[in-house]
Amino acid sequence: MRVLNLLLPILLIIGIVSCSSNVYYCNSNDPNNYCKDVIITQKEIGNWNQGNRGGAEYTQWEVTLENKLDFSLTQFYILRDYTLKIRDRKSIWNVQEIESTNNLILPTYQNSIGSKSNWIFGFILQDSEPANLTLEAISF
Ligand SMILES: *[C@@H]1O[C@H](CO)[C@@H](O)[C@H](O)[C@H]1NC(C)=O
């Protein structure tokens, strides 16, 4: 009985750890590179010069992340760089920024992206160029 008392919590912990999803780092040299079936596209929604900001030019972008895999994604890690010049803190939606790693990830209110489904997010950037977004890793 004593052994069982000791063993049960250990088995429970092993179970929890093996259930948690793994992170796959995109690797174009890997023949099974899952990231090639996760497509990110940016579409221009509008471009304007904003009078109350000294006529500065802004562009709104809609980003679609398409999961063409046969299974759900529980997370994505998009690497962003200096080209993601967001107008202000309120000018990005449906995606979460992780400053410490320069990643954009799925917001906490969304658990997954189903197989053959899309996740759409957006932002308003300075100037007229799209941001350089690179898929770095996924979880499933
Ligand atoms: C975009 O970002 C990737 C990853 O950081 C980098 O390898 C690539 O050179 C960048 N492209 C441009 C045009 O800056």
The ligand as a Gaussian input file, in Angstrom:
#p B3LYP/6-31G(d) Opt

LIG

0 1
 C       13.010000      37.941000     -42.491000
 O       13.243000      37.279000     -41.252000
 C       14.015000      36.076000     -41.391000
 C       14.076000      35.444000     -40.015000
 O       14.580000      36.323000     -39.067000
 C       15.366000      36.399000     -41.964000
 O       16.075000      35.206000     -42.132000
 C       15.195000      37.094000     -43.303000
 O       16.443000      37.499000     -43.779000
 C       14.295000      38.313000     -43.163000
 N       14.015000      38.866000     -44.487000
 C       14.127000      40.150000     -44.747000
 C       13.753000      40.554000     -46.141000
 O       14.520000      40.976000     -43.925000

